[in-house]
Amino acid sequence: MGHVQDKAASALERIAASERDAATIFVELDAERILAEAATIDARQAAGESLPLYGLLISIKDLFDEAGQRTTAGSRLLADREPAAVDAEVVRRLRAAGALPFGRTSMSEFAYSGVGLNPHHGTPGNVFDEARVPGGSSSGAALSVALGWCDAAIGTDTGGSVRVPAAVNGLVGFKPTQASVPRDGVHALSDTFDSVGSLSVDLATNLRCHEVLCDVETGTFADAPLPEGPLRLAVPTGAFVDDLDASVSAAFASATSRLVDAGHTLEPLDLSAVAEATSVVRIVVSSEALAQYRDDLLVLERVGDPLVLSRIRAAEGFSEDEVPAARTLQRRIINRFSDALDGFDALIAPTVAIDAPTIEQARRDFATVNPAMLRNATLINLVYGCALTLPIARTEGPPGALMVAGAGGTDARVLSAGRAIEPLMLAAR
C-alpha cells in the first residue's frame, strides 16, 4: 500500500480499538470509501501531480456537501434528504490538494450551540474529560483531531464554532474573515455570520490547510516572514476579560506574562462598546434561522433538539424594528473595532471565559452555559473579524486558550502574529 493508504488504514484501526464511542464523533465513517480514495491519492502522487496537502487526513463537518453523501447538519429533520450531487467548493479544493476526506463529523444540530450537545447522535466528552462538553458546534471535528485520528478538520464558525471546540480540546483553530473562504455547498445557519475554518494540533498544519481553503499560493501564510521586532498587542478592557473563571484568568495572565518577558508590547484598549452590542449576533442569527426553518417548526417540535428549537423560535418574539436596528448597530461597531485596532498587530484575549462544564450541567442550564462559552469568540464574529485560538500549556490540567484576533481583512497579520506567539505558549509554566 501507498503512504496515504497505510496512514488511513492505521487511523481506522486505532478508531476501532479505541474506548471512545466513535459514533458520537462521526456520523459517517466508510472505511471502504476512505481506503479507495487513499489509493487514488497515492496514485496521483506517484504520477508526479503536485499535492500540497498530500498525506493529510481531514475530517469533514456534517455541514459540507460531499458528492454521494447526505448533508444532515446534525439533524433528524434532514436525515432523509437527497445525497449531494457535487462537493462543496472547499471540499473540492482539499481533494485537489491531495488531502483525504476522512469521515463526516457530528455536530450540534444546525450548528446552533457552543457546548456541542446533540441528542440524536450523542454528545462526546472532550479529550481531557469524557464527562465534560466537547465545545460546539464543531464537536466531532475537534475530537477527530484531538484523539489523533485525523491531522485536521474543517468546520464552520458562526459565533465561535471552530474556536470554542478547539480551545476546549487543546487545539489550534482559525476563523478567517468570512469572505476569504467560499461557502458554496455549505449548509447555512446565518449568511451574515457563517465562516469556514480549520482545526489542527499545530499552527503549521492549520496554515497549510487555510492556504488551500482560500486558494492562495502554497507558503503564503506558512512561510511568510515573521514580524520584525516586538509585536504591538491590544489587551481589551470592558470586554473579553470580565467575569472569567479563575483558571481562565490565570492562564491569560500567564500568556500576557510570557509575551512581556519575550519583549512584546501590550497596551490596554477599551472595547466596552463592542461588548454592549453583543445582542446583535443573537438577534440576527435567530432571525435568519427562523426564516430558513419556519415551515419546519412543527416537525422540529417532534424530531428536533428542543434547546436548538428554542433559540430559533426566539425570533418569533422580535419586534419589527429589532433586526434592522441590530444590522445598523453592527455596521457601526465593525467600523469602531477596525479603527480601534489600527496600528496593532493583533488583539489578545481568552478564547473562552469559562471552563468546560459537564455535559449534565450544559443540559440543565443551557441558557446560561451556552452564551458563556460563546461570549468571547462571538464578539469577533460581531465585528466581522478574524481570530486564531492557540493552546496555552500549563504544568497541571488541560491547556488554556489564547485568542489572537484582528479586524476583517487582516488575516495575514493575525496569522503572522500567531506564528510569533505560538512557541511562547507551548512551554508549560
Secondary structure, 3 states (H helix, E strand, C coil): CCHHHHHHHHHHHHHHHCCCCHHHCEEECCHHHHHHHHHHHHHHHHCCCCCCCCCCEEEEECCECCCCCCCCCCCHHHCCCCCCCCCCHHHHHHHHCCCEEEEEECCCHHHCCCCCCCCCCCCCCCCCCCCECCCCCCHHHHHHHHCCCCCEEEEECCCCCCHHHHHHCCCEEEECCHHHCCCCCECCCCCCCCCEEEEECCHHHHHHHHHHHCCCCCCCCCCCCCCCCCCEEEEEECCCCCCCCHHHHHHHHHHHHHHHHCCCEEEEEECHHHHHCCHHHHHHHHHHHHHHHHHHHHHHHHHCCHHHHHHHHHHHHCCCCHHHHHHHHHHHHHHHHHHHCCCCCEEEEECCCCCCCEHHHHHHCHHHHHHHHHHHHHHHHHCCCEEEEEEECCCCCCCEEEEEEECCCCHHHHHHHHHHHHHHHHCCC
